[in-house]
Amino acid sequence: MSIVWVNDIEDMHTKYGVNEKVRTFDAEKLKQFLEFRVKFLEEELNELKDNINNPEEIVDALIDLCVVAIGTLDAFDVNAKLAWNEVHSANMQKQVGIKESRPNPLGLPDLVKPEWWIAPDHSGNHGLLRKMIHE
C-alpha cells in the first residue's frame, strides 16, 4: 500500500487482470462497462447518504467512492495522475467568492471561476473512452 492511491488501483487492476480484459471490449461493451461503473458510484454514494450518522460507514463509503472513481479512470486507460494535475491546476486558479447557484449556508470559502479562468484540458488523455465514440 502507498500514499499514491492511483498506484494502488493500478496494482489491484494488474493483479486481477482488469485492464487486460477491458482492453478487449468493443465500443458497445465499453459503454456498458461505463454504465456499470456509474451505477457502482451511485451505490457507494447511496451508502454514504444512508449512513450519515455512522462514522465507520461514512469513511468506508468515501474511500469506496475514490476507489471506484480512480479505478474507472484506470480501467479505461486514462492517466489519472495527468487528469488530476489538470483539474488541480485549474482549481488552484479559482478565486474565493460567492457562487449564486450553490447555496453556502456554512460560510465556507467558495471557489468561483474568474473571467480569465481556463478549464482543464484532457484532450489526448481519454484512453479507451475514445473507442466508445469512434467505433
ABEGO torsion letter per residue (X at the ends): XBABAAAAAAAAAAAAGAAAAAAABBAAAAAAAAAAAAAAAAAAAAAAAAAAABAAAAAAAAAAAAAAAAAAAAAAGBBAAAAAAAAAAAAAABBBBBBAABBBAAGBBBBBBBAABBBBBABGAAEAAAAAAAX
